Amino acid sequence: MDYDSLGLMAGIEIHQQLDTREKLFCHCETRLRESSESNRKYFRYLRATESELGEIDRAAREEMKMERKFTYHAYDTTCLVEDDEEPPGPLNPEALSLCLTIAKVFGMTPIDQIHIMRKLVIDGSNTSGFQRTALVAVNGYLPSDGDIETICLEEEACQRIEGDNFSLDRLGIPLVEITTGPFMRTPDEVQATAAYLGMVLRSTGKVKRGLGTIRQDINISIKDGSRVEIKGVQELDLISEVVRREITRQVSLLQIRDELLRRGASVSSETKDVTSLLKGTKSEVLKRAERIIVVTLKGFGGLVGSEVQPGRRFGTELSDYAKKCGVGGIFHTDELPAYGVTEAEVLSIRNFCESEPSDCLVLVSGNKREVICAARQVIDRAEAALTCVPEETRKMLPLGNTSYMRPLPGAARMYPETDVIPVKIKSEEWGRIIIPELLDVKAQRFVTAYGLDPAIARQVVFSEYLPLFEAGIEEGIKPAILSRTITSTLKELRREGVLISNLTNSDIISVLRAVDIGKVGKEAVPDLLLAVAEGTVVDAAIEKSSSGLTKDDIRVIVRKVISEREEFIREKGMGSLGPVMGIVMKEVRGAVDGKIISEVLKEEITSFLSGAESP
């Protein structure tokens, strides 16, 4: 695909949770909980408020089309601030310091005085109906010659449990938002930029890890298209595919527009009530409907069923808009008869609506309020198809497709937060901030300083066990066994269902130190870590594993193994060393360093073979 000719422009907003002790505006801890641990819950209805100019944001107005009851689950680790029953406290200084550190990495200019703003959000993700956010720094740069426009510090939203049920444990966790300029021109460039930003954030050592702790919103537009924001892309490897599929969608919508204009298509603002006409229908959806109305799309026949993304059609776009009013979806004549609707019923509807074969009829079913609202949504979206690709906020679906959420927000979305005191940034504070060593640089240093393979070095620095590696190096543990434990042993134990979270860095280092001084063999490490993870004290596990075997004891074991495998050893000669070594290691179960066993085994096999060859 020729992205230059398409005029692709893309930018990214990265949202990353910061690993602070307390939340952004209260002293609650930032620990996530299971919803089953909730000790109370309550519900609310959220409504949009007017801006200072008396306007209601268009995205909020869209969310109000359907009345929703939101239920919130609280915990003994949440407080009245999360409940929106108490004013927020001062801005968390630890979170602000981290945000400023990230800004300094990008060479940004901090704001002299930071003011908190309210960002209107009434989708249930905030109990207050808004999200608090603060502009911290502006005008940064990237090595790729791209630019960072702003860095903001804001509070994380609630965690959705299911439907309109939300958990308050996540609400208020400090979140840094990095917004780039629209400088990216290919899908792969978007993904590479996101990877670099993620690397910088991890380099601070103070960001949370795991699924959902970092999210990418991608802004995309093409020539003759419109800016679309895709929310909540969590998987880095899917970013380029998300961009490609959005390009496909916009190109397809522009082709549909051109064909509609060629046909002289139009959208009727009048609707027809066909409830009585379908009274005897066998369609399970339609027979339960209180009311069924039809929207006539003149000249749209065959185009509503056109694919705009893999597995998604233009009719799906209409359906997404209709669903904002509470209906389950729509039917249209490009896909009927189907879903229990017969050919005779389709013909009767066409005759009743006096439609032409080139027209597409859209059926909307539900209660009276829902269908009137949904029909208006279908009409609005179909009218937009005649002129443009609508500016939208969309959510990512599995595999990289997207679906409509709401219109892009406007300026009316933001207004000042009067409950939080502004914070001044002093030049001496900015000057004291130390830029951390970037993980890319650290990985190269590990290769040079510790002789690690480059791929292993990257695995170590990008893993959650980087602090373990650095602490182990300070304790004098050899880099090779540290890296092997991090990249192999711990992964294997986790795969086997071992609760690795029960192991502290101190526990692991103590086990590796026992190997380093020869108290146990390195082969015993997995069993030792397993024992400690299951509750055994480290010293006791090491003592139990250490057999106190002398070199003479080992020689006795080796000779016994050799005597049981004389024929195999005569046949293979010194080539038998490896297989026999494995057998001896199982005998001693890692209680002795493998180097000592190998030394004794070589001596004994050599002696055995010499004796076997003697006349």
C-alpha positions as CSV (number, residue, x, y, z in Angstrom):
1,M,0.0,0.0,0.0
2,D,1.3,3.4,-1.0
3,Y,1.0,5.4,2.3
4,D,2.5,8.5,0.7
5,S,-0.2,8.8,-1.9
6,L,-2.8,8.1,0.8
7,G,-1.5,11.0,2.9
8,L,-1.4,9.0,6.1
9,M,-0.8,11.1,9.2
10,A,-0.7,9.3,12.6
11,G,0.0,10.3,16.2
12,I,0.0,8.4,19.5
13,E,-1.2,9.0,23.0
14,I,0.5,6.7,25.5
15,H,-1.2,6.2,28.9
16,Q,1.1,4.5,31.5
17,Q,0.3,3.8,35.1
18,L,3.0,5.0,37.5
19,D,4.2,2.7,40.3
20,T,3.7,5.2,43.2
21,R,2.9,4.3,46.8
22,E,-0.2,6.4,46.8
23,K,-2.9,7.5,44.4
24,L,-2.9,10.9,42.7
25,F,-5.3,12.8,45.0
26,C,-5.5,10.7,48.1
27,H,-3.4,8.5,50.4
28,C,-4.9,5.2,49.2
29,E,-2.5,2.5,48.0
30,T,-2.3,1.7,44.3
31,R,-2.9,-2.0,44.8
32,L,-5.4,-3.7,42.6
33,R,-8.0,-6.0,44.2
34,E,-10.3,-8.8,43.1
35,S,-13.9,-7.7,42.8
36,S,-14.9,-10.5,45.2
37,E,-13.0,-8.6,47.9
38,S,-15.3,-5.6,47.7
39,N,-16.9,-4.7,51.0
40,R,-19.6,-2.3,49.7
41,K,-21.1,-1.0,46.5
42,Y,-23.4,1.7,45.3
43,F,-24.9,3.0,42.1
44,R,-25.1,6.3,40.2
45,Y,-26.6,7.9,37.1
46,L,-24.2,10.4,35.4
47,R,-25.2,13.5,33.4
48,A,-23.0,15.9,31.4
49,T,-22.4,19.4,32.8
50,E,-22.2,22.5,30.7
51,S,-18.8,24.2,30.0
52,E,-18.0,27.7,31.1
53,L,-19.6,28.9,27.9
54,G,-22.8,27.0,28.5
55,E,-22.0,24.3,26.0
56,I,-22.3,20.5,26.4
57,D,-19.5,18.5,24.8
58,R,-20.7,16.5,21.7
59,A,-19.1,13.3,23.0
60,A,-20.9,13.6,26.3
61,R,-24.1,14.4,24.6
62,E,-23.8,11.1,22.7
63,E,-23.3,9.2,25.9
64,M,-26.5,10.6,27.3
65,K,-28.7,9.1,24.6
66,M,-29.1,6.1,26.7
67,E,-29.9,6.3,30.5
68,R,-27.4,4.0,32.3
69,K,-27.2,2.9,35.9
70,F,-23.6,2.5,37.0
71,T,-22.6,0.3,39.9
72,Y,-19.4,0.9,41.8
73,H,-17.5,-1.7,44.0
74,A,-15.5,-0.2,46.8
75,Y,-12.8,-1.8,49.1
76,D,-11.1,-1.2,52.4
77,T,-8.2,0.2,50.3
78,T,-10.4,3.0,48.7
79,C,-11.8,6.1,50.3
80,L,-14.3,8.9,50.0
81,V,-12.2,10.6,47.3
82,E,-12.8,7.7,44.9
83,D,-16.5,7.8,45.9
84,D,-16.6,11.5,45.0
85,E,-18.0,12.2,48.5
86,E,-14.9,14.2,49.6
87,P,-12.8,16.8,47.8
88,P,-9.4,15.6,46.3
89,G,-6.2,16.1,48.2
90,P,-3.1,17.9,46.9
91,L,-1.3,16.5,43.8
92,N,0.9,13.5,44.6
93,P,4.5,14.9,44.6
94,E,6.0,11.5,43.8
95,A,3.9,11.2,40.7
96,L,4.7,14.7,39.6
97,S,8.4,14.1,40.1
98,L,8.2,10.9,37.9
99,C,6.2,12.8,35.3
100,L,8.9,15.6,35.2
101,T,11.6,13.0,34.9
102,I,10.0,11.5,31.8
103,A,9.5,15.0,30.4
104,K,13.2,15.7,30.9
105,V,14.2,12.6,28.9
106,F,12.4,14.1,25.9
107,G,14.0,17.5,26.4
108,M,10.7,19.1,27.2
109,T,9.9,22.5,28.8
110,P,8.0,22.2,32.1
111,I,4.9,24.4,32.8
112,D,5.7,27.1,35.4
113,Q,2.5,26.5,37.3
114,I,0.5,23.3,37.0
115,H,-3.3,23.6,37.1
116,I,-5.6,20.7,37.4
117,M,-8.4,20.4,34.8
118,R,-11.6,18.4,34.7
119,K,-12.1,16.3,31.5
120,L,-15.8,15.4,31.1
121,V,-16.3,11.6,31.0
122,I,-19.8,10.1,31.6
123,D,-19.3,6.6,30.4
124,G,-19.2,5.3,34.0
125,S,-15.4,5.1,34.3
126,N,-15.3,7.9,36.9
127,T,-17.7,8.3,39.8
128,S,-17.5,12.1,39.4
129,G,-18.4,12.2,35.7
130,F,-15.0,13.7,34.9
131,Q,-11.3,12.8,34.9
132,R,-8.7,15.1,36.6
133,T,-5.7,15.9,34.4
134,A,-2.9,18.4,34.4
135,L,-0.6,19.6,31.7
136,V,3.0,19.2,32.9
137,A,5.4,19.8,30.0
138,V,5.4,20.7,26.3
139,N,7.6,20.6,23.2
140,G,9.7,17.5,23.3
141,Y,11.6,15.5,20.6
142,L,12.3,11.9,19.6
143,P,15.4,10.4,18.0
144,S,13.4,9.7,14.9
145,D,12.9,13.5,14.4
146,G,9.4,13.1,15.7
147,D,7.9,15.5,18.3
148,I,6.3,15.1,21.6
149,E,3.6,17.8,22.0
150,T,2.6,17.4,25.6
151,I,3.0,15.3,28.8
152,C,0.1,15.3,31.2
153,L,-0.4,13.7,34.6
154,E,-3.9,12.4,35.2
155,E,-5.9,10.0,37.4
156,E,-6.6,6.5,36.1
157,A,-10.2,5.5,35.5
158,C,-12.2,2.7,37.2
159,Q,-11.7,-0.9,36.1
160,R,-14.7,-2.3,34.3
161,I,-15.8,-5.6,35.9
162,E,-18.7,-6.4,33.5
163,G,-21.3,-4.3,31.7
164,D,-21.9,-1.2,33.8
165,N,-20.2,-2.6,36.9
166,F,-17.0,-0.8,37.8
167,S,-14.2,-1.4,40.4
168,L,-12.8,1.6,42.4
169,D,-9.4,0.0,43.1
170,R,-7.9,1.4,39.9
171,L,-9.5,4.8,40.1
172,G,-7.0,7.5,41.0
173,I,-3.8,5.6,40.2
174,P,-1.4,8.2,38.7
175,L,-1.2,8.0,35.0
176,V,1.2,9.8,32.6
177,E,-0.1,10.7,29.2
178,I,2.4,11.3,26.4
179,T,1.0,12.9,23.2
180,T,3.1,12.9,20.0
181,G,2.6,15.1,17.0
182,P,1.0,13.5,13.8
183,F,4.4,12.9,12.2
184,M,4.1,9.1,11.5
185,R,3.6,8.1,7.9
186,T,3.5,4.3,7.9
187,P,1.9,1.7,10.2
188,D,5.3,0.3,11.1
189,E,6.5,3.7,12.1
190,V,3.6,4.0,14.5
191,Q,4.4,0.7,16.1
192,A,8.1,1.5,16.4
193,T,7.4,4.9,18.0
194,A,5.1,3.2,20.5
195,A,7.8,0.7,21.4
196,Y,10.4,3.5,21.9
197,L,8.0,5.4,24.2
198,G,7.3,2.3,26.2
199,M,11.1,1.6,26.5
200,V,11.6,5.2,27.9
201,L,8.8,4.8,30.4
202,R,10.2,1.4,31.7
203,S,13.7,3.0,32.0
204,T,12.4,5.0,35.0
205,G,11.9,1.8,36.9
206,K,8.8,3.3,38.4
207,V,5.9,2.2,36.1
208,K,3.5,-0.6,36.7
209,R,3.8,-3.8,34.6
210,G,1.2,-6.2,33.2
211,L,-1.8,-6.2,30.9
212,G,-3.8,-2.9,31.1
213,T,-1.1,-0.9,32.8
214,I,-0.1,0.8,29.5
215,R,-2.5,1.7,26.7
216,Q,-2.0,3.4,23.3
217,D,-4.6,5.7,21.7
218,I,-3.8,6.1,18.0
219,N,-4.9,9.1,16.0
220,I,-5.2,8.4,12.2
221,S,-6.2,10.3,9.2
222,I,-5.7,10.0,5.4
223,K,-6.2,12.4,2.5
224,D,-9.9,13.3,2.1
225,G,-10.6,11.2,5.3
226,S,-11.0,12.5,8.8
227,R,-9.1,12.2,12.1
228,V,-10.2,9.1,14.0
229,E,-9.0,8.2,17.5
230,I,-8.7,4.5,18.3
231,K,-8.8,4.0,22.1
232,G,-7.2,1.4,24.3
233,V,-4.8,-0.5,22.1
234,Q,-3.0,-2.7,24.7
235,E,-0.9,-5.1,22.6
236,L,2.2,-3.4,21.0
237,D,2.4,-6.1,18.2
238,L,-1.1,-5.2,17.0
239,I,-0.6,-1.5,16.5
240,S,0.6,-1.6,12.9
241,E,-2.4,-3.9,12.0
242,V,-4.8,-1.5,13.7
243,V,-3.5,1.4,11.6
244,R,-3.7,-0.7,8.4
245,R,-7.3,-1.7,9.1
246,E,-8.3,1.9,9.9
247,I,-6.8,3.0,6.6
248,T,-8.7,0.2,4.8
249,R,-11.9,1.4,6.5
250,Q,-11.5,5.0,5.5
251,V,-10.6,4.2,1.9
252,S,-13.6,1.9,1.7
253,L,-15.9,4.6,3.1
254,L,-14.6,7.1,0.6
255,Q,-15.2,4.7,-2.2
256,I,-18.8,4.1,-0.9
257,R,-19.3,7.9,-0.8
258,D,-18.1,8.3,-4.4
259,E,-20.5,5.6,-5.6
260,L,-23.4,7.1,-3.6
261,L,-22.8,10.5,-5.2
262,R,-22.6,8.9,-8.6
263,R,-26.0,7.3,-8.0
264,G,-27.5,10.5,-6.7
265,A,-28.3,8.7,-3.4
266,S,-30.2,10.4,-0.6
267,V,-31.5,9.7,2.9
268,S,-35.2,10.2,3.8
269,S,-35.7,11.9,7.1
270,E,-39.2,10.3,7.4
271,T,-39.6,6.8,8.9
272,K,-42.3,4.2,8.4
273,D,-43.9,2.2,11.3
274,V,-44.1,-1.5,10.1
275,T,-44.9,-3.0,13.5
276,S,-48.3,-4.3,12.4
277,L,-46.9,-5.5,9.1
278,L,-44.6,-7.9,10.9
279,K,-47.0,-9.0,13.6
280,G,-46.8,-12.6,12.6
281,T,-43.1,-12.7,11.9
282,K,-41.0,-15.8,12.9
283,S,-38.0,-13.6,13.6
284,E,-37.2,-14.0,17.3
285,V,-35.8,-10.4,17.6
286,L,-38.6,-8.7,15.7
287,K,-41.5,-10.6,17.4
288,R,-40.4,-9.4,20.8
289,A,-40.2,-5.7,19.7
290,E,-42.7,-3.2,21.0
291,R,-42.1,-1.1,17.8
292,I,-40.4,-1.6,14.4
293,I,-39.7,1.3,12.1
294,V,-38.0,1.6,8.8
295,V,-35.4,4.1,7.5
296,T,-35.2,4.5,3.7
297,L,-31.8,5.0,2.2
298,K,-32.4,5.9,-1.4
299,G,-29.7,4.5,-3.8
300,F,-27.8,2.7,-1.0
301,G,-28.8,-0.8,-2.3
302,G,-25.9,-3.2,-2.3
303,L,-23.6,-0.7,-0.6
304,V,-24.7,-1.2,3.0
305,G,-23.5,-4.8,2.8
306,S,-20.1,-3.6,1.5
307,E,-17.1,-4.7,3.6
308,V,-15.1,-1.9,5.2
309,Q,-12.8,-4.0,7.4
310,P,-12.3,-7.8,7.5
311,G,-15.7,-9.2,8.7
312,R,-17.3,-5.7,9.2
313,R,-19.5,-4.0,6.7
314,F,-20.9,-0.5,6.2
315,G,-24.1,-1.8,7.8
316,T,-22.1,-2.6,11.0
317,E,-21.2,1.1,11.1
318,L,-24.9,2.1,11.0
319,S,-25.6,-0.6,13.7
320,D,-22.9,0.8,16.0
321,Y,-24.5,4.2,15.9
322,A,-28.0,2.7,16.6
323,K,-26.7,0.8,19.6
324,K,-25.9,4.0,21.4
325,C,-29.7,4.3,22.0
326,G,-30.0,0.9,23.6
327,V,-31.2,-1.3,20.7
328,G,-29.4,-4.6,20.0
329,G,-28.7,-3.7,16.3
330,I,-30.4,-3.3,13.0
331,F,-31.6,-5.3,10.0
332,H,-31.2,-4.1,6.4
333,T,-32.4,-5.3,3.0
334,D,-28.8,-5.9,1.8
335,E,-28.8,-8.9,4.1
336,L,-32.4,-9.9,4.1
337,P,-34.2,-12.4,3.9
338,A,-32.3,-13.9,6.9
339,Y,-32.6,-14.1,10.7
340,G,-36.1,-15.4,10.5
341,V,-37.3,-12.6,8.2
342,T,-38.9,-14.1,5.0
343,E,-38.7,-13.0,1.4
344,A,-42.4,-12.3,1.4
345,E,-42.0,-10.0,4.5
346,V,-39.2,-8.1,2.8
347,L,-41.4,-7.6,-0.3
348,S,-44.3,-6.4,1.8
349,I,-42.0,-3.9,3.6
350,R,-40.7,-2.7,0.3
351,N,-44.2,-2.3,-1.1
352,F,-45.4,-0.5,2.0
353,C,-42.4,1.9,1.9
354,E,-42.8,2.4,-1.9
355,S,-39.0,1.7,-2.3
356,E,-37.1,1.0,-5.4
357,P,-34.8,-2.1,-5.9
358,S,-31.8,0.3,-5.7
359,D,-32.9,1.5,-2.2
360,C,-31.8,-0.1,1.1
361,L,-34.3,-0.3,3.9
362,V,-33.0,-0.3,7.5
363,L,-35.3,-1.9,10.2
364,V,-34.9,-0.7,13.8
365,S,-36.7,-2.5,16.6
366,G,-37.2,-1.9,20.3
367,N,-39.3,0.2,22.6
368,K,-40.7,3.5,21.4
369,R,-38.0,5.7,22.9
370,E,-35.2,3.4,21.7
371,V,-36.3,3.1,18.1
372,I,-36.9,6.9,17.6
373,C,-33.4,7.6,18.9
374,A,-31.8,4.7,16.9
375,A,-33.5,5.7,13.7
376,R,-32.2,9.2,14.1
377,Q,-28.7,7.8,14.6
378,V,-29.0,5.7,11.4
379,I,-30.2,8.7,9.4
380,D,-27.4,10.9,10.7
381,R,-24.7,8.3,10.0
382,A,-26.1,7.6,6.5
383,E,-26.2,11.3,5.7
384,A,-22.6,11.6,6.7
385,A,-21.7,8.8,4.3
386,L,-22.7,11.1,1.4
387,T,-20.1,13.7,2.3
388,C,-17.2,12.5,4.6
389,V,-15.6,10.0,6.9
390,P,-17.0,11.1,10.3
391,E,-14.6,12.2,13.0
392,E,-15.0,9.6,15.7
393,T,-13.6,8.0,18.8
394,R,-13.4,4.2,18.2
395,K,-12.5,1.2,20.3
396,M,-10.2,-1.6,19.3
397,L,-11.7,-5.0,18.7
398,P,-9.8,-8.4,18.6
399,L,-7.4,-8.8,15.7
400,G,-7.3,-5.0,14.9
401,N,-10.8,-4.0,13.8
402,T,-12.5,-1.1,15.5
403,S,-16.0,0.0,16.4
404,Y,-17.7,3.3,17.0
405,M,-17.8,4.7,20.5
406,R,-18.7,8.4,20.3
407,P,-17.8,11.6,18.3
408,L,-14.4,13.2,18.9
409,P,-14.7,15.4,22.0
410,G,-14.5,19.2,21.6
411,A,-13.2,22.1,23.6
412,A,-16.3,22.1,25.9
413,R,-15.0,18.8,27.4
414,M,-12.4,20.6,29.6
415,Y,-12.9,23.0,32.5
416,P,-10.9,24.1,35.6
417,E,-10.7,22.0,38.8
418,T,-11.2,24.4,41.6
419,D,-10.7,21.9,44.5
420,V,-6.9,21.3,43.9
421,I,-4.3,24.0,44.5
422,P,-2.0,24.7,41.6
423,V,1.6,23.5,41.9
424,K,4.6,25.7,40.9
425,I,7.6,24.1,39.3
426,K,10.8,25.8,40.5
427,S,13.9,25.9,38.2
428,E,16.1,24.4,40.9
429,E,13.7,21.4,41.2
430,W,13.9,20.9,37.5
431,G,17.7,21.1,37.5
432,R,18.0,18.4,40.2
433,I,16.1,15.8,38.2
434,I,18.4,13.0,36.9
435,I,17.7,11.4,33.6
436,P,17.7,7.6,34.0
437,E,19.8,5.3,31.9
438,L,17.7,4.1,29.0
439,L,17.1,0.4,28.8
440,D,18.5,0.2,25.3
441,V,21.8,1.7,26.6
442,K,21.7,-0.5,29.7
443,A,21.4,-3.6,27.5
444,Q,24.5,-2.7,25.5
445,R,26.4,-2.0,28.7
446,F,25.5,-5.4,30.1
447,V,26.9,-7.0,26.9
448,T,30.1,-5.1,27.3
449,A,30.5,-5.3,31.0
450,Y,29.2,-8.8,31.8
451,G,29.7,-10.6,28.5
452,L,26.0,-11.4,28.1
453,D,24.7,-12.4,24.7
454,P,22.9,-9.3,23.2
455,A,19.5,-11.1,23.0
456,I,19.9,-12.3,26.7
457,A,20.9,-8.8,27.8
458,R,17.7,-7.3,26.2
459,Q,15.5,-10.0,27.9
460,V,17.1,-9.1,31.2
461,V,16.7,-5.3,31.0
462,F,13.1,-5.5,29.7
463,S,12.0,-8.1,32.3
464,E,10.4,-7.3,35.6
465,Y,13.5,-8.9,37.2
466,L,16.0,-6.2,36.2
467,P,16.2,-5.0,39.8
468,L,17.1,-8.6,40.8
469,F,19.9,-8.7,38.2
470,E,21.4,-5.4,39.4
471,A,21.1,-6.3,43.1
472,G,22.7,-9.7,42.4
473,I,25.6,-8.1,40.6
474,E,26.2,-5.8,43.6
475,E,26.2,-8.9,45.8
476,G,28.9,-10.5,43.6
477,I,26.8,-13.1,42.0
478,K,28.1,-14.2,38.6
479,P,26.1,-12.6,35.7
480,A,25.7,-15.9,33.8
481,I,23.8,-17.6,36.6
482,L,21.8,-14.5,37.3
483,S,20.7,-14.1,33.6
484,R,20.0,-17.8,33.3
485,T,17.8,-17.7,36.4
486,I,15.8,-14.7,35.1
487,T,15.4,-15.7,31.5
488,S,14.9,-19.5,31.9
489,T,14.5,-20.9,35.5
490,L,11.8,-18.4,36.7
491,K,9.9,-18.6,33.5
492,E,9.8,-22.4,33.6
493,L,8.7,-22.4,37.3
494,R,5.9,-19.9,36.5
495,R,4.8,-22.1,33.5
496,E,4.6,-25.0,35.9
497,G,2.2,-23.0,38.2
498,V,4.7,-22.1,40.9
499,L,3.8,-18.8,42.7
500,I,6.9,-16.9,41.7
501,S,5.4,-13.8,43.5
502,N,6.2,-15.5,46.8
503,L,9.9,-15.2,46.0
504,T,11.7,-12.0,47.0
505,N,14.9,-10.8,45.4
506,S,16.7,-11.5,48.6
507,D,15.5,-15.1,48.5
508,I,16.7,-15.7,45.0
509,I,20.1,-14.0,45.6
510,S,20.6,-16.2,48.8
511,V,20.0,-19.3,46.7
512,L,22.4,-18.2,44.0
513,R,25.1,-17.3,46.5
514,A,24.9,-20.9,47.9
515,V,25.7,-22.0,44.3
516,D,28.5,-19.5,43.9
517,I,30.3,-20.7,47.0
518,G,29.8,-24.4,46.0
519,K,27.4,-25.2,48.8
520,V,24.9,-26.6,46.3
521,G,25.1,-27.3,42.6
522,K,23.5,-24.9,40.1
523,E,21.2,-27.8,39.1
524,A,19.6,-27.5,42.5
525,V,18.3,-23.9,41.8
526,P,14.9,-24.9,40.4
527,D,14.1,-27.2,43.3
528,L,15.4,-24.7,45.9
529,L,13.3,-21.9,44.5
530,L,10.2,-24.2,44.3
531,A,10.7,-25.1,48.0
532,V,11.1,-21.4,49.0
533,A,8.0,-20.4,47.0
534,E,6.0,-23.1,48.8
535,G,7.0,-21.7,52.2
536,T,10.3,-23.2,53.2
537,V,12.8,-20.8,54.7
538,V,15.8,-20.2,52.4
539,D,18.5,-21.4,54.8
540,A,16.5,-24.6,55.6
541,A,16.0,-25.3,51.9
542,I,19.7,-24.9,51.2
543,E,20.7,-27.0,54.2
544,K,18.3,-29.8,53.2
545,S,19.6,-29.8,49.6
546,S,23.3,-29.7,50.6
547,S,24.4,-33.3,51.3
548,G,27.9,-32.5,52.5
549,L,29.3,-35.1,50.0
550,T,33.1,-35.1,49.8
551,K,35.0,-35.7,46.6
552,D,35.7,-39.3,47.7
553,D,31.9,-39.8,48.3
554,I,31.3,-38.5,44.7
555,R,33.9,-40.9,43.4
556,V,32.1,-43.9,45.0
557,I,28.8,-42.8,43.3
558,V,30.5,-42.3,39.9
559,R,32.2,-45.8,40.1
560,K,28.8,-47.4,40.9
561,V,27.2,-45.7,37.9
562,I,30.1,-46.8,35.6
563,S,29.9,-50.4,36.8
564,E,26.2,-50.5,35.9
565,R,26.9,-49.2,32.3
566,E,30.3,-50.8,31.4
567,E,29.1,-52.0,28.0
568,F,27.7,-48.6,27.0
569,I,30.9,-46.9,28.1
570,R,33.2,-49.3,26.2
571,E,31.1,-48.7,23.1
572,K,31.0,-44.9,23.3
573,G,34.3,-44.2,24.9
574,M,34.6,-40.6,26.2
575,G,31.5,-39.9,24.2
576,S,29.6,-41.5,27.1
577,L,30.6,-38.6,29.4
578,G,27.4,-36.5,28.7
579,P,24.8,-39.2,29.2
580,V,26.6,-40.7,32.3
581,M,27.0,-37.2,33.7
582,G,23.2,-36.7,33.6
583,I,22.7,-40.0,35.5
584,V,25.2,-39.0,38.2
585,M,23.5,-35.5,38.6
586,K,20.2,-37.2,39.2
587,E,21.8,-39.3,41.9
588,V,23.1,-36.3,43.8
589,R,20.1,-34.1,42.9
590,G,22.1,-30.9,42.5
591,A,23.7,-31.2,45.9
592,V,27.2,-31.0,44.3
593,D,28.5,-28.5,41.7
594,G,28.5,-30.0,38.3
595,K,32.1,-29.0,37.6
596,I,33.3,-31.2,40.5
597,I,31.2,-34.2,39.2
598,S,32.5,-33.7,35.7
599,E,36.1,-33.7,36.9
600,V,35.7,-36.9,38.8
601,L,33.7,-38.5,36.1
602,K,36.4,-37.8,33.4
603,E,39.0,-39.3,35.7
604,E,37.0,-42.4,36.4
605,I,35.9,-43.0,32.8
606,T,39.5,-42.5,31.6
607,S,40.7,-45.0,34.2
608,F,38.0,-47.5,33.3
609,L,38.7,-47.3,29.5
610,S,42.5,-47.7,30.2
611,G,41.9,-50.8,32.2
612,A,39.5,-52.1,29.6
613,E,42.1,-51.7,26.9
614,S,44.9,-53.4,28.9
615,P,45.9,-56.9,27.9
